[in-house]
Every structure is written in C-alpha cells, then in structure tokens.
Amino acid sequence: MNAIVKTLNYLLAQDSWASDLLRKHIGKKVKFILPITQVSLLINDQAEFSLAKEDGEDPNVTLTISADVLNAYIAGGKDAAAQHVKVSGDVDLAQAMSKLASQLRWEFEEDLSKLVGDALAHRIVQSAKKGRSFGESAIKDFGASVLEYLVHEKPTLVKADELVRYKEDLRRLRDDVDRIEKRIERLLEKSS
C-alpha cells in the first residue's frame, strides 16, 4: 500500500494545481474499496496522501470500485470505467477526487528520459503506443473471427437480424396454420 501512496504523492508533486486542490481538504479521509482489498487514505498537512489509521471513524468519501472497472477501461476508456465506480460522501471532496482521477497524468516519457535519455525514451513510448494499438486491433479482429465462426462455420449463434426474420416467418406460419384449421372446420361443418 505504501507504494500506491508514494506513487500518488509523486504524481501530485508534478502538478501544483493538484496539491492546491487537496489543500482545501486537509484532514479528510478517502476510503477505496477495491475487489480484493480496501484502503483508507488521509489528506495530510502537506496536501499529500498518507495511510489512514483504522480508528472506526467514517471516511469523508468512499469510492467503491467494482471488479469490472479494468475490463471497462480497456474496452471503453475512462468514461466506461467511471460507470463501475460508486462514490458516496462529501460532495466537494468527491468532486476533487474525480478531478484528480480525470486530469492527473504521469509524464512517463519525461521520467524515462532521465534514465535513458530523451531520444530513447521517446522511441520506447512510441513503440509502447504502437504495441497497445496493435493489441487492441488484434483483440477486435479475434472477436470478429470468433463471431464469424460461431455464426457461419459452426452455427452456434444467430445474428440479430436473422433472429428477427425467423420470428416473423414463424409468426406468419402460425397464422397460416390457424387459417387452414378454421377452413377445415368450416368445410367439416358444411359437409355434416
């Protein structure tokens, strides 16, 4: 947990607006309920996060993060992931946390350049972006291939428009059968 706190504080130190935003909430607690654990953070006198003591006191804000948040983020970005985070408590602090989550950025390339130099850091970041893009398109292509296989090669699934047509055909057939039954009944009545 200390690594998470150190990382958050490192990011806060890079942007003065973030520390200014937290300065308004010194002494308040934020509780994160994650799928596998929970952690409470205190906004300390330096407008940074520190681990909060479990003293039985209710947090000012609770953020409950569901297990689906990572999949949602991968599939649809921050907006999709935000739908899997439940926020309760102090509205002002919740808005501050939301602003931090949406606008706080890690300048990875900048930090990497301190270790390996500007040019190599830039090439590494660009390669990582290309790799991510390639991975996303590979996942999309794989999904489309699986769907194609399950719909056409080994008919396990049916496309939505085919299902609608099937239902309409079935309804027409049922109506035709009803009409034929009524005709047969009338013919039987006339013949008796």
Long-range contacts (C-beta under 8 A, 24 or more apart in sequence): 1-39, 1-51, 2-51, 4-39, 5-41, 5-49, 5-50, 5-51, 8-41, 8-48, 8-49, 9-48, 9-49, 11-104, 11-105, 11-106, 12-47, 12-48, 12-49, 12-104, 13-48, 14-106, 14-107, 15-104, 15-105, 18-100, 18-103, 18-104, 19-47, 19-48, 20-47, 21-96, 21-99, 21-100, 22-47, 22-48, 22-96, 22-100, 23-47, 24-92, 24-96, 25-60, 25-92, 25-93, 25-96, 28-60, 28-61, 28-90, 28-93, 29-57, 29-58, 29-59, 29-60, 29-61, 30-59, 30-60, 30-61, 30-62, 30-63, 30-93, 30-97, 31-59, 31-61, 31-62, 31-63, 32-63, 32-65, 33-62, 33-63, 33-64, 33-65, 34-65, 35-65, 35-66, 35-67, 59-89, 60-89, 60-90, 60-93, 61-87, 61-88, 61-89, 61-90, 61-93, 61-94, 61-97, 62-87, 62-88, 62-89, 63-87, 63-97, 64-88, 78-102
